[in-house]
Amino acid sequence: MRIFLICPVRGHDPSETQELVEKIEQQGHEVYWPHRDTNQVDSCGLRICEDNRRAIEAADEVVVVWNGESQGCLFDLGMAFALRKPILIEDVPPATRGKSFQNMIRAWEVAGPEET
C-alpha cells in the first residue's frame, strides 16, 4: 500500500516521525514522507504543495500526525479531503467541545472517504 504521511515539517526535526515511517515501511508499505521525499527548498512553497498533491493523489491512504499548529498539515489535509482519501490518525490534538479540525479529522477517519 502507498501511504502519504501528513506531518509537520517546517521547524520540526525528522526524528519526530522517523520511527513511525520505519514502522510502516517494515510492514511492507511504501511511505511518502515529506521530510525525506519532498524537496523543501522552495521560496514560496507552491512547488512543495504541488509535489505533495501529486503524492497524495498517488497514495492509497493518508496517515496523520498533526500537532494542532502546522499550516502545512492543514493544507495537506484539505487536499486529502478533496481527493477523498481514507485517513488513519496516528496523533492529533485531543478532541474539543464543538467544531474543531481535530474533531473533524476523527469523524472523517470513522466515516471514511465516501461519507465526506
C-alpha positions as CSV (number, residue, x, y, z in Angstrom):
1,M,0.0,0.0,0.0
2,R,1.2,3.5,-0.7
3,I,0.9,5.8,2.3
4,F,1.3,9.6,2.4
5,L,2.4,10.8,5.8
6,I,0.9,14.2,6.8
7,C,3.2,15.6,9.5
8,P,4.8,18.9,10.4
9,V,8.0,19.7,8.5
10,R,9.0,23.3,8.8
11,G,10.7,23.9,12.2
12,H,10.5,20.2,13.1
13,D,13.2,17.6,13.4
14,P,12.7,14.5,11.2
15,S,13.4,12.3,14.2
16,E,9.9,13.2,15.4
17,T,8.3,11.0,12.8
18,Q,11.2,8.8,11.6
19,E,10.3,5.9,13.9
20,L,6.7,5.8,12.6
21,V,7.9,5.9,9.0
22,E,10.3,3.0,9.7
23,K,7.5,1.0,11.4
24,I,5.1,1.5,8.4
25,E,7.8,0.6,5.9
26,Q,8.7,-2.6,7.9
27,Q,5.1,-3.6,7.5
28,G,5.7,-3.7,3.7
29,H,4.1,-0.4,2.8
30,E,5.6,2.4,0.7
31,V,5.7,5.7,2.6
32,Y,5.9,9.2,1.1
33,W,7.5,11.2,3.9
34,P,7.7,14.9,3.1
35,H,10.8,15.3,5.3
36,R,12.6,12.9,3.0
37,D,10.7,12.8,-0.2
38,T,9.7,16.4,-0.9
39,N,12.4,18.9,-1.8
40,Q,11.9,21.6,0.9
41,V,13.9,24.2,-0.9
42,D,11.2,26.5,-2.3
43,S,11.0,30.3,-1.9
44,C,7.2,30.4,-1.5
45,G,6.0,26.8,-1.0
46,L,4.0,26.4,-4.2
47,R,6.1,23.6,-5.6
48,I,6.2,21.9,-2.3
49,C,2.4,21.9,-2.2
50,E,2.3,20.6,-5.8
51,D,4.7,17.8,-5.1
52,N,2.7,16.8,-2.0
53,R,-0.6,16.9,-4.0
54,R,0.8,14.5,-6.6
55,A,2.0,12.2,-3.8
56,I,-1.4,12.4,-2.0
57,E,-3.1,11.6,-5.3
58,A,-0.9,8.5,-5.8
59,A,-1.5,7.3,-2.2
60,D,-3.9,4.6,-1.1
61,E,-4.2,6.0,2.4
62,V,-3.0,9.0,4.4
63,V,-1.6,8.7,7.9
64,V,-1.9,11.9,10.0
65,V,0.4,13.3,12.6
66,W,-0.7,16.8,13.4
67,N,0.4,19.0,16.3
68,G,-2.6,21.4,16.1
69,E,-0.4,24.2,14.7
70,S,1.2,23.2,11.4
71,Q,-0.4,25.1,8.5
72,G,1.2,22.8,6.0
73,C,-0.6,19.8,7.7
74,L,-3.9,21.6,7.4
75,F,-3.3,22.3,3.7
76,D,-2.3,18.7,3.0
77,L,-5.4,17.5,5.0
78,G,-7.5,19.7,2.7
79,M,-6.1,18.1,-0.4
80,A,-6.5,14.6,1.0
81,F,-10.1,15.5,1.9
82,A,-10.8,16.9,-1.6
83,L,-9.3,13.7,-3.1
84,R,-11.5,11.6,-0.8
85,K,-8.5,9.7,0.7
86,P,-9.0,7.4,3.6
87,I,-7.1,8.5,6.7
88,L,-5.6,6.9,9.7
89,I,-4.8,9.1,12.7
90,E,-1.5,8.5,14.4
91,D,-1.5,11.6,16.5
92,V,-3.7,14.7,16.7
93,P,-4.7,17.1,19.5
94,P,-7.3,16.0,22.0
95,A,-11.0,16.3,21.0
96,T,-12.7,19.5,21.8
97,R,-16.3,20.6,22.5
98,G,-17.9,21.7,19.3
99,K,-16.3,22.2,16.0
100,S,-12.6,21.9,15.5
101,F,-10.2,20.4,13.0
102,Q,-9.2,17.6,15.3
103,N,-12.9,16.6,15.8
104,M,-13.5,16.8,12.0
105,I,-10.4,14.6,11.3
106,R,-11.7,12.0,13.8
107,A,-15.1,12.0,12.2
108,W,-13.5,11.6,8.8
109,E,-11.4,8.7,9.9
110,V,-14.5,6.9,11.2
111,A,-16.8,7.8,8.3
112,G,-14.4,7.0,5.5
113,P,-13.8,9.0,2.3
114,E,-17.2,8.2,0.7
115,E,-19.1,9.9,3.5
116,T,-17.2,13.2,3.2
